[in-house]
Every structure is written in structure tokens, then in C-alpha cells.
Amino acid sequence: MIFDDVADFAATLPRNAPLAGLDLGTKTIGVAVSDAGHLIATPLETIRRKKFGLDAAALLEITSKREIAGLVLGLPRNMDGTEGPRAQATRAFARNLTRLTDLPITYWDERLSTVAAERALLEADTSRKRRAEVIDHVAAGVILQGLLDRLRNLKAS
């Protein structure tokens, strides 16, 4: 099931089960996972996209192996908040994925997540070659961490 509202998504999550964050690109899918307590997002890997069935199989293998309880997809909005073709492609990917899994899915505004990931990698003095290898799953970590922080705020209020 897909939730546009993070609070509704949070209500479906079991206690102490990790989440996965996805940064969907046209050529790759960055994947990050959280700890069971939803405190920290950790970049995991980058999947090279082939076709939907293979991409979904790779993702579902990760979710099964790591006992993931929910998925957070970065939603690439335009800077003015509108949704363009990339956001529509992300929503289509989520709809197709719901046919293959019962995991709850939500979206997180990913504006500037790649910029934040790039900045963090530069601050860590990561080489240009290594940045190119890890940028997608580091961006997925930024997306997932944003959602985890929001979940903590929901619990506090």
C-alpha cells in the first residue's frame, strides 16, 4: 500500500523493524537501510537498473534478507514543489512495486538530497571516482534519514 502521508505510513509499521530508503534514478537505484529503532540511516548499495522485473527482484531480495518493514522512495519534486516527469516515474515505480510486495511505501521529498550527499562526500575527502560509485546510495541515506527524523518528531508530539 502506498501512503502519501508519513503519519499514516508510520501507523502501519511494526516495532523494531528496519526501513529501506530508495533514490530512484534512470540508470541506478541507491539503497539505504535503517536500524531497527529507526534512528540511523546507513547507505547500503547501488543497483544498476536493467528492467523493472529485475530491479524489483533485486530490491525484494534486499528487503527479505534484511527483514525490511517499509520502503521510502525519494520523490524528485521541482524546486517550486511541482512534480515533473521524474516524480511521475517514481510514482509509477511504486505502483508497480505494490503488485509484488505488501510492504508499505511512502515518499520523501528528495530535493537537494544528492547535493547534500555530494557535500558530505567532499567533506570526507572522497575521490571523484569513489564519489561516482557511492553517490546514489549515500543520497538514499539522506532521503531515509529525513524520514527517520520526521518519524521521531511524530512520536514526540
Secondary structure, 3 states (H helix, E strand, C coil): CEECCHHHHHHHCCCCCCEEEEEECCCEEEEEEECCCCCCEEEEEEEECCCHHHHHHHHHHHHHHCCCCEEEEEECECCCCCECHHHHHHHHHHHHHHCCCCCCEEEEECCCHHHHHHHHHHHCCCCHHHHHHHHHHHHHHHHHHHHHHHHHHHHHC
